């Protein structure tokens, strides 16, 4: 089912706020990793704590989230992640 | 049937701002022509929107969490695992593999060798004029030379009187002429540098995009609900002299709207310039009668934000930074074999009157990942598709984390073509 097809992307950050090396942090400076799940319907991203020594992402340490629905918000300008919290997320969303 | 050759074209930082992806402004007739004979994936995404991590990921078929390359400072064979690459796999299967231009990201991430000798049969070629890319060769309004972001040039005046991508095209054509008579099939990867910054392109291409026709991004403001961690502060373009002179505030800018339109104008002009290079390369492939025996794949390592969400460049998880063009031409499968002497890819001049709209080729709307390039090219060339990776797979040299997309290439109407049966 095309709706179940998923494309994953990720991006590292050195801090929660933008800073001089936010675009290209060196491995040792990575503190947060943004993991995105994309389907034809939405893009869901969680920015979680990341340890560059263990190469481990901590999905219970969520720094921020993004959720955009393709049909109603094709340019991804209206993040509804916070509004979606507290409601059960569809299974494919669970990392 | 003889094994199919493979021509892999990687265009640095190219977002799907192309006619074949529905862009009404951009002139990309040669890539559009390729698309008309190809399968076009409308929703293909990179696994990380920055050069080296994305390239190592799709060339090894492993996710960044497996290559453990999120920056530019490690070589996967030493740092994560001895993962085979697409060219290496073809080389091990009897192909002559050759690299021209920017295929692997240069430097540590490819062992300062473009991963030679593992991946390549011959020493990789890098255009000599690349060393001037970031030097002061851009004529400013003051008539002086600067290291600018916006850098339309008179090619006759730049050092060596040429540009890297022109040299890469010339070299690739020479190699095709040599490889044409080779007894074994070839895997030729050509990496174009543009439209990566600086936007240094032949100044005549600017005429294709008069500023009055260039709009701002549809959503140029930083969205209210965007978490600060998600925002990319586009620090790289700020280092260019013409952007520095704007004295922009960090991290959110904004860039003055007239300069935003100039950036977009130069990005599109760079795309049209690269389109002409792709056109010359494909026309040579055709002229050497290799179009009937060569798979052509064209893609990019990630997209590029052109002001959307108040962002520029890549470095984020937004679709504009991760979505890439992905076109695959398979002779006799995505298009009928060209008649003897027939032309599939005649060069099209983007300056000629707006070329009649190209007949679209086959399209697939399903989401796909750049990771799938490895298994799919292997399968289309008739090689054994590497097995799925176990988790974790650091200890496994040959496996794939991406889906094999071969099922999208099963078209009933062309099945009788010999290569299709292959």
HADDOCK unambig.tbl for C-alpha pairs under 7 A between the chains (distance, minus, plus):
assign (segid A and resid 2 and name CA) (segid B and resid 366 and name CA) 5.76 0.50 0.50
assign (segid A and resid 5 and name CA) (segid B and resid 366 and name CA) 7.00 0.50 0.50
assign (segid A and resid 5 and name CA) (segid B and resid 367 and name CA) 5.97 0.50 0.50
assign (segid A and resid 6 and name CA) (segid B and resid 367 and name CA) 6.31 0.50 0.50
assign (segid A and resid 7 and name CA) (segid B and resid 45 and name CA) 6.56 0.50 0.50
assign (segid A and resid 7 and name CA) (segid B and resid 367 and name CA) 6.20 0.50 0.50
assign (segid A and resid 7 and name CA) (segid B and resid 368 and name CA) 6.05 0.50 0.50
assign (segid A and resid 7 and name CA) (segid B and resid 369 and name CA) 5.62 0.50 0.50
assign (segid A and resid 8 and name CA) (segid B and resid 47 and name CA) 6.13 0.50 0.50
assign (segid A and resid 9 and name CA) (segid B and resid 46 and name CA) 6.55 0.50 0.50
assign (segid A and resid 9 and name CA) (segid B and resid 47 and name CA) 4.16 0.50 0.50
assign (segid A and resid 9 and name CA) (segid B and resid 48 and name CA) 5.49 0.50 0.50
assign (segid A and resid 9 and name CA) (segid B and resid 317 and name CA) 6.67 0.50 0.50
assign (segid A and resid 10 and name CA) (segid B and resid 47 and name CA) 6.18 0.50 0.50
assign (segid A and resid 10 and name CA) (segid B and resid 48 and name CA) 5.31 0.50 0.50
assign (segid A and resid 10 and name CA) (segid B and resid 317 and name CA) 6.46 0.50 0.50
assign (segid A and resid 11 and name CA) (segid B and resid 48 and name CA) 5.91 0.50 0.50
assign (segid A and resid 11 and name CA) (segid B and resid 316 and name CA) 6.09 0.50 0.50
assign (segid A and resid 11 and name CA) (segid B and resid 317 and name CA) 6.33 0.50 0.50
assign (segid A and resid 12 and name CA) (segid B and resid 70 and name CA) 6.88 0.50 0.50
assign (segid A and resid 15 and name CA) (segid B and resid 229 and name CA) 6.86 0.50 0.50
assign (segid A and resid 16 and name CA) (segid B and resid 228 and name CA) 6.30 0.50 0.50
assign (segid A and resid 16 and name CA) (segid B and resid 229 and name CA) 4.40 0.50 0.50
assign (segid A and resid 17 and name CA) (segid B and resid 228 and name CA) 5.27 0.50 0.50
assign (segid A and resid 17 and name CA) (segid B and resid 229 and name CA) 5.35 0.50 0.50
assign (segid A and resid 18 and name CA) (segid B and resid 228 and name CA) 6.39 0.50 0.50
assign (segid A and resid 18 and name CA) (segid B and resid 229 and name CA) 6.39 0.50 0.50
assign (segid A and resid 18 and name CA) (segid B and resid 231 and name CA) 6.80 0.50 0.50
assign (segid A and resid 18 and name CA) (segid B and resid 233 and name CA) 6.31 0.50 0.50
assign (segid A and resid 18 and name CA) (segid B and resid 251 and name CA) 6.43 0.50 0.50
assign (segid A and resid 20 and name CA) (segid B and resid 235 and name CA) 6.58 0.50 0.50
assign (segid A and resid 22 and name CA) (segid B and resid 232 and name CA) 6.76 0.50 0.50
assign (segid A and resid 22 and name CA) (segid B and resid 233 and name CA) 7.00 0.50 0.50
assign (segid A and resid 23 and name CA) (segid B and resid 232 and name CA) 5.97 0.50 0.50
assign (segid A and resid 23 and name CA) (segid B and resid 233 and name CA) 6.79 0.50 0.50
assign (segid A and resid 23 and name CA) (segid B and resid 234 and name CA) 6.67 0.50 0.50
assign (segid A and resid 23 and name CA) (segid B and resid 235 and name CA) 6.85 0.50 0.50
assign (segid A and resid 23 and name CA) (segid B and resid 315 and name CA) 5.27 0.50 0.50
assign (segid A and resid 24 and name CA) (segid B and resid 71 and name CA) 6.37 0.50 0.50
assign (segid A and resid 25 and name CA) (segid B and resid 71 and name CA) 6.57 0.50 0.50
assign (segid A and resid 26 and name CA) (segid B and resid 71 and name CA) 5.58 0.50 0.50
assign (segid A and resid 27 and name CA) (segid B and resid 70 and name CA) 6.58 0.50 0.50
assign (segid A and resid 27 and name CA) (segid B and resid 71 and name CA) 6.18 0.50 0.50
assign (segid A and resid 36 and name CA) (segid B and resid 317 and name CA) 6.78 0.50 0.50
assign (segid A and resid 39 and name CA) (segid B and resid 367 and name CA) 6.67 0.50 0.50
assign (segid A and resid 40 and name CA) (segid B and resid 367 and name CA) 6.73 0.50 0.50
assign (segid A and resid 64 and name CA) (segid B and resid 227 and name CA) 6.25 0.50 0.50
assign (segid A and resid 77 and name CA) (segid B and resid 223 and name CA) 5.37 0.50 0.50
assign (segid A and resid 77 and name CA) (segid B and resid 309 and name CA) 6.95 0.50 0.50
assign (segid A and resid 78 and name CA) (segid B and resid 223 and name CA) 6.91 0.50 0.50
assign (segid A and resid 78 and name CA) (segid B and resid 225 and name CA) 6.41 0.50 0.50
assign (segid A and resid 79 and name CA) (segid B and resid 225 and name CA) 5.36 0.50 0.50
assign (segid A and resid 79 and name CA) (segid B and resid 226 and name CA) 6.45 0.50 0.50
